[in-house]
Amino acid sequence: MSNQIIDRIEEFMATKNLNNNQLTKIAGLSVGMLGKARRTRKGFHSDSIEKILNAFPELSPDYLIMGKGPMFRPSDHQEILLSTHSDETSQHRTYQLLANIIREKDRRIETLNREIGALKQEIQHLNKVL
C-alpha cells in the first residue's frame, strides 16, 4: 500500500491511463501543481483532494486520503441487488440508493462534459501548433 497521497494519485492515474495534464484539466486543478507535487513528493492541499474526488466519484476517499480499502468505491448498484427485504425501511433505503445512483450519474456526466471540453481545447491548441 502506498504511503503518500501522491503515490495513490499516481496509481489511480495509471489505472485510468491519465497523464498530468488530463487529470489537471478534468479535476480543475491549478496548472503545474500536479507535476510539481509528483516531482517533490509533497502532499496536496485539501481543496485539491476534494476537486479530484468530485471529478472522479468512483475513487474511494478512504483509499485516496488514508490508503485504506479498495481504490474504487463499491457501486450503489451492488447494494441495491443485496437489498432483499420488502419492509418499509428497505424500500426507503432502496429509494435513497437510487437517488444516490442518479446523483452519481449526474456528477459523472458533468465530469465527462468537462473532460470533453478540455479535450476540445487541447485539439484546438494542437491544430494551431500544427
Secondary structure, DSSP 8 states (H G I E B T S, - for coil): --SSHHHHHHHHHHHHT--HHHHHHHHT--TTHHHHHHHHT----HHHHHHHHHH-TTB-HIIIII--S-SB---HHHHHHH----SHHHHHHHHHHHHHHHHHHHHHHHHHHHHHHHHHHHHHHHHHH-
